[in-house]
Amino acid sequence: MKLKALLTCITLCLAASVFAQDDFQGQATYMSKTTVDMDGWGGKEMSPERKKMIMERMKSMFEKTFLLTFNKTESIYKEEEQLDTPGGGRGMMMSMGMGSGTQYKNLKDGVVLEDKEFMGKQFLISDTLEKLEWKMTGETKQIGKYMCMKATAMKPVDQTDWTKMRRRDRDKDKKKDETEAKGDRTVSTFGKDDANKADKAKDSSAVASTEKETTTLTMDDIEIPKEEEVVAWYTMQIPVNNGPGDFWGLPGLILEINSGRTTILCSKIVMNPEEKIEIKKPSKGQEVTRAEYTETVTKKMAEMREMYGGRNRGGRGK
């Protein structure tokens, strides 16, 4: 144990000397993967073969590669360009007007800039860096050649992040309605048999409605959670408090993130590459705050909800 502690100290000292250089730069490659609950989205009746086919076509939508280029105080996080397969998820998202861009973080100034495309329009989103209240767990594990430590935090969910969409839990609403109905029920003008028949008819109607929702989902069936737990694994062998995407603020580079159904894992690190990459702020697009961008997207989604969800909702209420 003493030898291991000594080697760790030597490694950290060597790392500190490297990172003390003014022109220091590093580049980390991250693989991002989001799993999908097909059954929760109406896929219970699908055959395993069909589920597999759908997931293959959506692979480019849920499996991506990102590059994080960083120095001591700044970074650029950008998705690697990939060719999409015919009918694939990436083309689908582009047709919906959602495109990923470049994210710039300045840890010294506490600012983040991100260019994004939505519905054919380019936006430049400016915001302050969100500081999470990380809790150290004391757990460790090895990622490649790096010893990593675990930290957790609760993070508000970006309400424009479509990968966080989930099917609304209508069972809770149903139970609430049933409880209220039982409280208001009166059988003074009905016999017990009539009341039982009425209950059975109501249950049959509920089952039919549930089956219909299983096969036909509308915007009303979708929600995004307000917050979720984030698990991060960081290494002090690379003493920069940066990480992929919105994640930062730990005493070492974050190599792995587990957030909801998404896992972001570092697969490669290059320290002080021979060809330095300029880390510069994105500048294209209409300048907006994060709040203004969120309002624009949610307003457009609400319009789509009325346009596509409202039609079915009208029929459902009858």
TORKOLVO-617075 format. One record per residue: x, y, z of N, C-alpha, C in turn; residue in three letters. Coordinates in steps of 0.001 Angstrom, whole numbers, plus 524288, in hexadecimal, padded with zeros to 5 digits. Atoms other than C-alpha are relative to their C-alpha. Layout:
# TORKOLVO-617075
XYZXYZXYZALA;...
END
This chain:
# TORKOLVO-617075
8033F7FB4A8000080000800008000080368804F180000MET;7FC8C7FB7E7FFC780B418093F8035480281801027FAB1LYS;7FDA37FF7F80533811A8806907F6227FC25802567FC20LEU;8040F7FDFE8037F804C3809167EF157FF15805C7800EELYS;800CF7FA7B7FEAB802F1815F37F6538048D803517FE0DALA;7FB657FD2E801CD810EC819F47F3057FFEA800C17FA19LEU;800577FFA4805B280F11816E47E4947FBDE803E97FE4CLEU;804317FC48801378026081EA77E486801E580592800BBTHR;7FDEE7FAC67FEF88093582A737EA8B803D1801B87FBBDCYS;7FC327FECF8042481442829A47E08B7FD338014F7FAE5ILE;803057FF18804CE80A69828B37D55D7FD6C8055780011THR;802A87FAF77FF87802CF8348A7DA50803DF8047F7FFA0LEU;7FC037FBE88004980F5183C6D7DBE5801D3800D07FA62CYS;7FE6F7FF9D805768138B839497CDFE7FBBD8028E7FCB9LEU;8046D7FDB1802DB805F583CA67C8F17FFAC805D380102ALA;800527FA737FEA080627849997D03A804118032F7FD0EALA;7FBE37FD29802CC8130F84D5D7C9CD7FEA9800AC7FA3CSER;801987FFBD8057B80DA784A3F7BC4E7FBC28041C7FF3CVAL;804737FC7C800A48011F851DD7BE698013B8059480195PHE;7FE787FAB37FE8C8087685D957C3BF801C2803217FB3EALA;7FE537FD4C804C080CF6860D17B5F77FB9D803757FDECGLN;803E17FC4C801F28063086CB77B04C7FD737FE2A7FAF1ASP;80217801AB8051080485866667A2EA7FDCF7FA758002EASP;80210805517FF847FF3B859897A8417FAC27FF7C7FD22PHE;804FB8012D802847F438853417A0657FF277FA157FFF2GLN;80153805868003E7ED2F846417A0617FB197FF337FCBDGLY;804B680142803037E2D283F66798487FDF77FAA5801BCGLN;8026B804D87FE2D7D96A8350B79D537FB847FE8C7FC5DALA;804378020A803477D07382C8E795107FC0B7FD4580381THR;80431802447FCD27C35B828F379B1C7FC097FD347FC8ETYR;80432802E28028D7B97B81EC1796EA7FB10800B48033FMET;804F77FF2B7FD567AB758223D79A6B7FBFB7FC157FE0ASER;803F4803D9801757A0E3817DC79AAA7FB2C800A48036DLYS;805037FF8C7FD3A792888193F79E5B7FCBC7FB317FEDDTHR;8035D80495800AD78A1F80D3C7A0A17FA50801BC7FFB1THR;805887FEBC800C277BBF80D1479CFC7FCA17FB9180215VAL;803BE803DC7FE08770AB806367A4117FBBB7FF567FBE2ASP;803B2800CB804447697F8010D798217FA8C7FE8C80201MET;80512801977FDDB75EC07FAC77A0617FCF9804B280213ASP;802947FB617FDE275C06807C57A6F17FDE3803A17FBD7GLY;801D47FCBD8045175A0880E06799A57FC567FCFE7FC5ETRP;803E8802C98031874FC78046A795108021D7FB727FCF5GLY;7FDAC8043B802FB758D57F997790967FF297FA9B8024AGLY;800DB805147FD7C7538A7EE9E7991F7FE307FBD97FC21LYS;8022A803BF803BF74C997E86C78D98803B57FEE67FB72GLU;7FC58800CA804507586B7E94F7849A8032C7FB00800C4MET;7FC9E804957FFCB760757DD5C7814B80595801CE8012ASER;7FA8A7FE967FEF576EC97DD3D785C9802E8801B17FB0FPRO;7FD6E7FEAF804F7772E37DDCA7777E7FEC98059C7FE5FGLU;8018B7FAB68018076B1F7EA39775018027280412803A2ARG;7FD887FC717FC4F770457F09B78158805BD800D67FE92LYS;7FA827FFB58017377E1C7ED6F77D1A800BE803487FB14LYS;7FFA97FD11804DC77BA47F2FD76F867FF5A805DA80108MET;801017FA827FEC87763E7FFB07751F804B980265802BEILE;7FB8B7FE007FD20781B08013377E77804C4800AE7FC78MET;7FBAB7FF79803AA78B697FEF5773757FF6E804F77FCBCGLU;800FD7FB588033278506809AE76B698009B804FD80339ARG;7FFAA7FB717FC9C78521812CB7772E8055680071802A0MET;7FAF8800507FD5C7931F80F8277B02802EC805367FFEALYS;7FD247FB1280073798F781C32775F37FD90804518033CSER;802CB7FC347FCD778EE38236D77DF7801847FF80805C5MET;7FF128010D7FA7B7929781D2178AE7805A27FE7780139PHE;7FA84801307FF1D7A108819C77891A80353803F67FD09GLU;7FD057FBCA802707AA3982520786998058A8003C80231LYS;7FA9D7FF377FE597B894828BA7879080111805E180051THR;7FECF7FA7A7FF317BD30835C078D0A805D0800B680115PHE;7FA9E7FE8C7FECE7CA5B83C8C78E107FFFF804A5803B2LEU;7FF4C7FBB27FC4C7CDF1844FC799B7805A4801CC7FF9DLEU;7FAD27FDA7800467D98B84DD1796FB80061803FC80460THR;7FFE27FCC17FB467DE04854867A37180588801C38015FPHE;7FB377FE597FD627E89385C687AA2C7FE9A800D8805C3ASN;800FE7FF7A7FA677E907860F17B8517FAD0802B78013CLYS;804A47FCE57FEBB7DD7986A387B75E7FBB67FFE07FBD9THR;803DC7FFE0804357D68A868707AA347FF627FAA57FD7AGLU;800D6804E9802D47D0AB85D877A2207FC16800B87FB98SER;803C88006A804467C95385A4A795AB7FE167FA5C7FFEAILE;8026280533800157BFEC84EC37956E7FCAB7FFAA7FB1ETYR;802A5800328050D7BB4784A8A788077FF417FA5E7FE41LYS;801188053F802007B4F583E93781DF803127FF077FB07GLU;7FD5880183804CC7BCDE8375C777AE7FC037FF337FBB3GLU;8039D8009D804627B66A837D576A5D7FFCA7FA507FE49GLU;800C580561801B67B0AD82AEC765E67FC407FFE87FB69GLN;803B1800D1804407A9F382618759BF7FB427FD2E80224LEU;804C8802697FE2279BC78228675C3C7FE2E7FBC97FC3CASP;802348041C8034E79560816247574D7FAAD801BB7FE00THR;805277FE8380210789348176474EA87FBB37FED6803F2PRO;80448800BA7FC4E77D6B8197275760801CC7FFE78059EGLY;7FDD58004A7FAC17866181A8A7633B7FE2D804618037FGLY;801C47FC517FC16784458223276FA380210805757FF47GLY;7FDB67FAD28009878D9582D5976C877FCFD803307FBFCARG;8030B7FD44803F778644830D5760227FAA58017280202GLY;805297FEF47FDC77799482FE6767A780022804D08037BMET;7FFA67FB8F7FC8277E3183981771F9800FF805087FCFEMET;7FF0F7FB5B8032A78334842E97679D7FAFC801D27FD69MET;804F37FE8E80272775F584272760F47FC5A80282803EASER;803207FD9E7FBE476FE58462876DF8802308054A8019EMET;7FDD27FADC7FED7778BF8520776E598038880022804B3GLY;7FC9A8001A7FB74781E184D947793B8057B7FE5F7FE53MET;7FAAE801428016F7907284E29776DF803C58015780460GLY;7FC297FEF67FBE979BFF84D35780338042B803A47FDE4SER;7FC097FC4F801A47A6C28574677FF1804CF7FFAC80367GLY;7FB307FFAF7FCFC7B2F885BB67871A7FEFB802AE80530THR;8008D7FDAC7FACF7B39585E70795A28055A801E2801E3GLN;7FB327FDA57FDF37BDE48679C79B277FF458012A805CCTYR;800317FEE27FA617C0B48682C7A9BF804DF8031C80191LYS;7FBAB7FD137FDBD7C9198722F7B0CC7FF637FFB0805F1ASN;80087800F67FA6A7CB1B86D917BEC0801BE804AF80342LEU;7FE0A7FB697FD277D27A879D67C2D87FBD5804378005BLYS;804097FBE88001E7C799883187BEA87FAA17FDF280185ASP;80508802467FE7C7BC9F8798A7C1E97FBCB800977FBE8GLY;803DD7FF538042E7B60E87A787B49F800157FB4A7FC58VAL;8007280421803E97B151870CA7AA687FD2B8023A7FB43VAL;802647FE64804EF7AE128736B79C147FEFA7FB1A7FCC9LEU;801578049F803187A735869C1793407FCE7801947FB34GLU;803157FEF3804B17A2C886A8B7852F7FC9B7FB3C7FED6ASP;803C38042E8010E796B4862A4781E07FC5A801997FB9CLYS;803D07FF108042478D818613A7766B7FABA7FDD8801B1GLU;80543801C97FEBD77EE68606B778A17FC35802107FBEBPHE;803D67FEAD804057747D8603576E04802548037C7FBBFMET;7FD807FD358043F77E208651A763D2802828052280182GLY;7FDC47FB0A7FE42782E78708476C15804927FF00803ADLYS;7FB57800A17FCD479054871FF772467FFC180391804BFGLN;800067FCFF7FB2F7912F8765B780738055B7FFB280293PHE;7FB487FFE07FCD479CCC87A68788D27FE49800EC805A5LEU;8020D7FFD87FAAA7993D87750796DB8045A80182803C6ILE;7FC357FE257FC2F7A06287EB57A1907FDCC7FF3D8057ESER;801EB8010C7FAB579F7A87AC97AFDB8049D7FFC9803C2ASP;7FBFD800C97FC0C7A6E0879F97BCA18006E7FA2680109THR;7FF28805887FEEF7ACC586CDA7C0367FCD77FE52804C3LEU;80327802187FBBD7A39A864D57C8A6803837FCEF803BCGLU;7FCAF8028F7FC287AA85860CB7D5267FCDC7FBFB8030FLYS;802AF804327FD3D7A636853A17DA80802697FF2B80562LEU;7FE22801347FAC17A75384FCB7E8C6801AE7FA4180027GLU;7FDF080551800437AFEF843DF7E732800D47FDC180576TRP;7FF1A802D07FB177B060839CB7F221803D47FB897FEEALYS;7FC0E80409800B37BC84831537F32A7FE557FB09802E7MET;801B4804EF7FDA27B9BF822FA7F5F18047B7FCCB80244THR;7FB8A8030A7FE397C77781DDE7F84D800F97FB227FCCAGLY;7FF4D804988035B7C5A3813347EE08803DF801347FB9EGLU;7FC327FF5D804377D02E811117E3CC7FF847FB8B7FC12THR;7FF928041F803F67D1E8809777D729803D5801B57FBD5LYS;7FC397FEF8804207DB668087F7CBE07FD32800AB7FAC9GLN;801D97FF31805597D7F280E377BE8C804D8800927FC99ILE;7FB2280004802F47E2C680ABB7B523804957FFF1803C1GLY;7FB7F7FFB17FC877EF7780EA27BBC07FF40804018045ELYS;801097FBE07FC327E8E7818D07C4587FCD07FDFE804A3TYR;802F98012E7FB4C7E480816FA7D26D7FBED80453800B9MET;8044C7FC377FFBC7D73C81D7B7D3D67FD0F7FFA280529CYS;803287FFA57FB427CEF8821DE7DF577FA70801817FE93MET;8058D7FF4D8011C7C031822597E00A7FDC0804AC802E2LYS;802DF7FBA17FDA87B7B582E407E2867FA79800047FDC7ALA;805797FFD3801BC7A8F3830377E1AE7FDC080574800D9THR;802A57FAF47FF7279FF583BF37E0237FA907FF9A7FD93ALA;8051F7FF748026E791DB83F717DD0080055804917FC2BMET;7FF847FC058041D79109846F57D0387FAB0801237FD81LYS;804C27FEAA802E47859284E787CA67800747FE2C7FA5EPRO;7FFF08020B80559781D8848A47BD377FE99804577FC29VAL;801147FC508043778277851237B1177FAD47FE7B7FD6DASP;8053780138802027743E851DA7ACCB7FFBD800097FA0BGLN;7FFD68005E805BA7788E852A679E85802FF7FB267FE41THR;7FCF0804A6801477806E8460179F347FC527FB7B7FEC8ASP;803C380403801A37784A83C45797528019D7FA8D801BATRP;7FE55805317FE4F780B6830C579BE77FDFE7FEAD80571THR;80215800DE7FABD77ABC8327A7A9717FA1A7FEF87FFF3LYS;805A1800E38005176CE2830BB7A46C7FE8F7FA84801D8MET;801F68050D7FE3676529825D37AAC27FA17800077FFB9ARG;805AA8006B8002E7575B820CD7AA6D7FDBB801A980545ARG;8026B7FE197FB3C74EBA827A67B4447FD827FB80802FFARG;80235804207FCB774A9481F007BFB37FA3C80116800E2ASP;8059A7FF1C7FF9173BFB81ED07BD8F7FD787FC7D80416ARG;80230803647FBF273A2D813FD7C79D7FECB80317804F6ASP;800EA7FCCC7FB6173B7B81E187D26A7FAFA803287FF69LYS;804BA7FCF1800FB73108826907CC2D7FB2A7FC8A8004AASP;804618039A800037284281AAE7CA647FE707FE8F80590LYS;80114801627FA9672991816A57D8B07FD8280487802EDLYS;802307FB5F7FD89726C38249B7DCDE7FA49800A97FE7DLYS;805617FF86801D671A88825017D4787FC847FBE180283ASP;803128043C7FDA8715FC817DA7D9CB7FEE280112805B8GLU;800BC7FEB57FA797180681C637E7D37FBE480434800B2THR;803DE7FBC77FFB67104F828D07E5717FA9C7FDFD7FE99GLU;8051180224801A0705A18211C7DE8E7FD847FCD78046EALA;8020E803177FBAE70446817D57EA257FDEB8037F80457LYS;801B87FC6D7FBEE7031B823507F35D7FADB8029A7FEADGLY;804D17FD5F801AF6F82A829597EB517FB9F7FC407FEBCASP;803DD803CB801D16F10381CA97E8367FB497FFB0803B0ARG;804C3800E67FCF56E2F181B007ECAB7FCD57FBCD7FD47THR;8031880441802366DA6C80EF17EADF7FA5E8003D801F3VAL;805427FF757FDCE6CDF1814607F09E7FBC87FEDF7FBFESER;803F7800EA804016C6D0813537E39B801307FB297FCC5THR;7FE92804B5802DA6CDB3806D57DF09800407FB6D803C3PHE;7FF18804B37FCF66CDD77F9127E3B9805B57FE817FF8AGLY;7FA86801928001E6DACF7F22F7E652801887FDCD7FAACLYS;7FED28024D805196DA097EAC57D975800DC8043B7FBF4ASP;7FF777FBB4803B76D80F7F75E7D1E580527802DD800D6ASP;7FB197FD4E7FED26E3917FDA27D8D4804A27FCE57FE02ALA;7FBC380357801D76EC397F1F57D5B38007F8002A7FA1AASN;7FFF07FFAC805B86E8287F2697C7668026B8051E7FE30LYS;7FDE27FAE28016A6EB68800DE7C6F3805E880016800B7ALA;7FA5E800407FF0A6F8CD7FE467CCF2802C37FCEB7FBBFASP;7FDA880345804046FB9A7F3767C32380054802E47FACCLYS;800167FD00804DD6F7A17FC3F7B7D58043D8042D80010ALA;7FBFF7FBF77FF7970085806F07BD06805737FDB27FF75LYS;7FAF2802A48005870BDF7FD6E7BEA78013E7FE727FA68ASP;7FF3E8019C8056E709E87F83D7B0C88018D804A97FCA3SER;7FECB7FB42802EB70A18806157AB9580595801C18010ESER;7FAAF7FE757FE8C716AB808EC7B319804047FC8A7FD58ALA;7FC76803AA8028371D247FCAE7ADB7800828013C7FA35VAL;7FFF87FEC1805937193F8002B79FD38031E804F67FEFDALA;7FD287FB218009871E8280DE57A1D0805DB7FF1C80099SER;7FA7F8012B7FF1E72B5A808887A72E802617FD4C7FB49THR;7FE0B802C58048F72CDA7FF4E79BAB800CC803AB7FB6FGLU;7FF8E7FC438044472A7D80A6D79251804D780361800B9LYS;7FB847FCBB7FEF6734E1812C479911805117FD0A7FF2AGLU;7FB528032A800AB73E728076E79853801D28000F7FA5CTHR;7FEA1800348058673DEE807777899E800408055D7FD76THR;8000A7FACE8024373B79815F8787258019F803FF80414THR;7FE0B7FC267FC54743D381FB978E8F7FF97805707FDA2LEU;800477FA93801B3741A982E5E78DB58039F8033380372THR;7FCB87FC947FCE0748DE83A177933E7FE3480021805ADMET;802018001B7FAAE73FF58390C79F2F8022C7FB708032BASP;7FE06804AD7FD5B7461682BDA7A24A805C28007B8017AASP;7FA677FF5A7FF4A753DB8316A7A34080124804388040FILE;7FE447FC1B7FC3F75AC58388F7AE41805EE7FFBE8009BGLU;7FA757FFCB7FEC47687D83CA27B2628007B800E2805DBILE;7FF877FF5D7FA5576C6883AE87C0BF802808053880169PRO;7FDDD7FB007FE4476FE2847197C88E805BE7FF998018ELYS;7FA93800C97FE7B77C91841847CE0A801467FA3280038GLU;7FE628056D7FFA17847A835097CEC8805587FFAB80296GLU;7FAF4800B77FD737901582F597D5F7804387FF0F7FBE3GLU;7FB82800A08036C79D4E830277CF51804627FD628030FVAL;7FB7A8029B7FDA97A8A1826FF7D260804BD801197FC91VAL;7FB437FEA2802F47B63182B927CE55804B67FD0E8022BALA;7FB02802577FE8F7C370824D47CE6A804438038A7FDD5TRP;7FBFE7FC45801A57CF1382E2F7CE0E805627FE27801D0TYR;7FAAA801767FEA87DDDC82CC37CE8A8033F804CD80151THR;7FC8B7FBB97FE737E751835927D5D1805437FFA37FD45MET;7FB3C8006C803227F20E830B67CCCB7FFF7804047FB95GLN;8007F7FBAB803B67ECE083B247C3777FD348045F802FFILE;8024D7FC367FC5A7EABB8468A7CCE97FD9F804DC7FD78PRO;803247FBA98020C7E14E84EE87C5187FA597FEDB80187VAL;8055A801107FE237D389850AE7CA5A7FC09800987FB9EASN;803517FFC48049C7CD1A84E737BD2D7FDBD7FA967FEEAASN;8025B804F6801657C537843C27B6AE7FC938008E7FB31GLY;8033E7FFD1804BE7BC00840517AB7D7FB0880331800DAPRO;804F37FD247FFD07B0708490A7A8657FFAF803F480464GLY;800F37FC427FBCB7AAD5850967B3E0802D27FE9B8050DASP;7FDE1802017FB1A7B2BA848FB7BDE3805828021080104PHE;7FB057FDC07FE6E7BE1384F247C5377FFE2800AA805F7TRP;800197FE947FA7F7C1F2853A37D2D58023F7FC0D803C9GLY;7FD74803CE7FC9D7C961847C87D806805F1800B37FF9CLEU;7FA497FF0E800027D7FE847AC7DB87803127FC797FC54PRO;7FD6F80344803DB7DB6A83FCF7CF757FC617FF477FB5BGLY;8031B800B0804B97D6EC83CF47C19C7FBFF7FB9E800BCLEU;80426803F27FFA57C9EB835A37C14D800807FC517FB56ILE;7FF5A803E1804277CBA5829067B9977FAFE7FCF47FEE8LEU;804EB802D9800D37BE11823267BB597FB81802D9802ABGLU;804CD7FDB67FDED7B05F8286C7BD5D7FB867FC287FF2BILE;804D180303800717A3FB820B47C0377FB8A80390801A1ASN;8043E7FC4C7FF17797E2829307BF047FB067FDE47FD82SER;804C5802518021A78A74822F77BDB4801547FB237FCDEGLY;7FEEA8046B8037878B26819837B23A804D4800E17FC98ARG;7FB6F7FEAB8032D7976481FF57ACB88051C7FF0D802F1THR;7FABF800C77FDF57A56F81BB77AF05803DE802837FC43THR;7FBE07FD83803137B0EE823F67AA54805307FE0580223ILE;7FB31802807FE387BDFE81CD77AAF780499801A97FC9FLEU;7FB437FE7A802CA7CB89821967A762802C97FB257FDF5CYS;7FD7680487802647D2298183979DEF805AB801107FE73SER;7FAB37FEB1801B47DEA781F9579A98801858056D801F2LYS;7FE037FAED7FE4A7E70882AA979FF480557800ED7FD81ILE;7FAF57FE6C8023D7F214831B7798ED801BE804EA802E0VAL;7FDF37FB857FD217FA6183ACA7A13E803F1802EF7FCA0MET;7FC837FC9B80305801538464279ABB800FE7FDF77FA76ASN;7FF5F801E2805687FED78421778C91803CE803747FCFDPRO;7FC277FD1C8031C8090584618782957FD8A804A47FD32GLU;802C77FBB8802A07FF2684E2A77B097FBEE80238803BFGLU;803927FD847FC5B7F88085785784557FB0C801C77FD24LYS;805097FE63802287EA1A85A5F781FC7FE5F80517802A5ILE;801947FAFC7FDCC7E5778684B783C17FABB7FF75802BEGLU;804E1800117FCFE7DB328695278E587FDA9805787FFBFILE;802567FAD48009C7D2868748C78A3E7FA147FFB4800A4LYS;805A07FFBD7FF007C4D1878D578D577FCE97FF8A7FAE9LYS;803817FFEE804907B9CF875A7783BC7FD9D8056B7FF7BPRO;801DF7FA9D800CD7B4798821177DAE7FB4A800667FC60SER;804477FFC1803C77A9DC87E5B773E77FABD7FF29802A2LYS;80551800C87FE1D79B5887F83776897FDDC8049D8030AGLY;8029E7FBE27FD007917E8883077D4E801507FF60805C1GLN;7FE70800467FA877966488B6078AED7FB328000E8038EGLU;80452800797FC4A78CE7886EF79576802137FDCB8051EVAL;7FEAB802787FB0B78D5D883037A3B37FDCC7FA787FFFDTHR;80219805487FF9D78AC8874F47A7CD7FA228001C800EAARG;805957FF967FED477D95879217AD2D7FCE0801707FB1FALA;802B37FE5D804CA779DE87FC57A04C7FFBF7FB7D7FC16GLU;7FFF8804728039D77DED873DB7985A7FC177FBDC801C0TYR;803A8803E67FDE77764786AB47A13C7FA63801AC7FF00THR;8054A7FDFF800EC76A54873717A0087FE737FF5C7FA46GLU;801088008F805A176B6C8734F7911E7FEB27FA607FE9CTHR;800CA805818013976C78864777907A7FAF17FDEF80266VAL;804B8801F77FD6B761C2861A879A797FB0B802457FD87THR;804837FD9B8029A7589E86B297939C7FED17FD267FAE6LYS;800BC802CB804EB75AD6864457869F7FDFD7FA7F800F7LYS;801C88053E7FEB075906856F678CF87FA4D8000E801B7MET;805717FF827FE5D74C5B85BB7793087FC6F800947FB41ALA;8030A7FF68804CE747A185FC3785877FF637FABA7FD43GLU;8003E805318026474AFE8523F780547FC627FC6D80321MET;80371803207FCA2743FF84C4178BF27FA4D801107FEC7ARG;8055D7FE9580152737A4853BD7889F7FE817FE057FA8FGLU;801168017F80561738DB8508177A3F7FF3C7FA217FF67MET;8002D805A6800BB73B74841EB77B627FD677FD2180482TYR;8024E802A77FB857376583E5A7891F7FA5A80168800CBGLY;8054D7FE327FF0972B218466F789747FBE87FD077FD03GLY;803C0802DF8032F724A183EBF77E8C7FE4D7FAFA802B5ARG;8013B804D57FD567259B831F1785D27FD7A800FC8053CASN;802297FED07FAE4722958387E792B57FA3B801127FFB4ARG;8058C7FEDC8009F715A883D3B78D7E7FCCD7FB1C7FF9EGLY;802C1804EE80084711CC82F79789AD800147FCDB804F7GLY;7FF598030F7FB4D716DC829CD796537FC35801B280439ARG;8034D7FE057FBD770E878328979EBC7FA527FE9E7FF46GLY;8057A80133800EF701D482DF6798877FE837FADE80277LYS;
END
